């Protein structure tokens, strides 16, 4: 959420930043509501002062036997009391309208975020690895002979409908091994705190990270009011919801492996083949809570953590900075990491790492207490995939595929597979 005081003090700067995200003259309605709200507050305070003054004079008029003045003052007290209640109610309603408007506006991009309308305008900043020069036509993951016995979309459709999968045998085991490898790396090498969190959350947690009120249709809600998390960003970031932490405790760095659920309401017809875009999937999420002065450096650190997973797996990738038109709602700057998929002959997103500044912290009222003293300040929050487990499975299968339908598995996974090194063409591990 945005700071109303900053908008009030420099509306031109706010409008210029919002214009980069395609929203023109954003401050006009905000300032109109703010002015009306402040006018009602001032009117309520004035009426309250008049009420208090009249209340004091009522007793004096009664004591001196001035019944006419007594009745006039008593009526005035009642009138001012009603006026106070009316102005306070109107101010409260305007305050809610203002809060709702601010909640629906996206975050302001950093100055160094490239201008653009969509993914075509994203800017590559890093590339690692060279796609293998295969001497056969590579297949997509679900077409590989060794994969087919353990990846069942028809059974999943019978159970749940489209965009689900049943993994069995070697596929389920490799999928689990990838998640364990990611968590172990983030904890043992990257210094993140392993955390296990619920996948059902309250409304206010979804508001805190920005999924509500604008994007409710992209998530699932139970009949008794819980939301299924679209990502562990929701739970990990909200660990500091309403909290004031000591500055010395920062940064707080978390990692969680969870199920994630997305209705994908806004992406009908996109990437429906195979496991690329599912309603239910697993992800290892990273979240950092930092001092405002160090959040930009933390973005680079988290990006490196995600890239490191791909490098250990030997998977070629590239990293891009998202342009203003492609950036997510709550982000100030986002690095997308795209892994090479030979079956599609292209790079596809496998991680998105974003710095949100104090945007989420204001929604959550999450602060830190400065060591030097003074008023508590809002923390900065960051989040990123480290990585999406299903998409990583796709990349491992497609990059390791052999002409005979078997798959050579990354060396770092061998210990998690009890020494197995290959997915054979019949779907078994060897």
Number of C-alpha atoms within 10 A of each C-alpha: 24 21 11 17 10 11 17 15 10 12 19 14 13 18 19 17 20 21 15 20 23 14 14 13 15 20 22 12 12 19 16 11 20 21 14 15 23 14 14 21 19 15 18 24 15 15 21 19 14 16 23 14 13 20 16 12 17 21 14 13 18 14 11 10 11 12 13 11 16 20 14 13 21 18 14 17 23 14 13 20 17 16 18 23 14 15 20 19 15 17 23 15 13 19 17 14 16 19 18 14 16 19 20 17 18 21 26 24 25 16 11 10 18 18 18 19 17 13 15 11 17 23 18 14 10 12 15 15 13 11 16 12 7 12 8 9 9 20 21 20 27 21 15 23 21 27 26 18 18 20 24 17 21 14 14 16 14 10 12 12 13 14 21 22 23 15 20 16 13 22 23 14 15 23 20 17 19 25 24 16 17 25 25 15 18 25 15 11 10 18 14 20 17 16 16 14 14 12 18 16 17 13 15 16 22 25 21 24 26 26 22 18 15 15 15 17 15 17 20 18 18 9 7 6 11 15 20 20 25 25 24 29 24 23 24 25 26 22 16 20 21 14 14 16 18 13 18 11 12 15 17 17 23 23 29 27 24 22 18 20 20 18 18 18 11 10 11 9 8 10 12 13 14 18 20 19 18 21 19 15 22 21 24 27 28 29 28 25 28 25 25 14 11 13 22 19 12 20 23 14 13 25 24 14 22 25 26 17 21 24 13 14 18 19 24 21 23 19 23 20 25 27 26 29 18 18 27 17 19 24 24 24 27 28 25 24 27 21 28 25 25 23 20 13 12 11 17 18 17 24 25 24 26 29 28 27 28 28 26 27 26 21 21 25 18 26 25 23 18 15 10 7 7 8 10 16 20 22 28 26 29 29 29 28 27 33 27 23 25 22 23 24 21 21 26 26 29 25 27 19 29 22 15 12 19 22 25 17 22 17 15 16 19 15 12 16 19 9 12 16 18 22 25 20 20 14 23 17 21 12
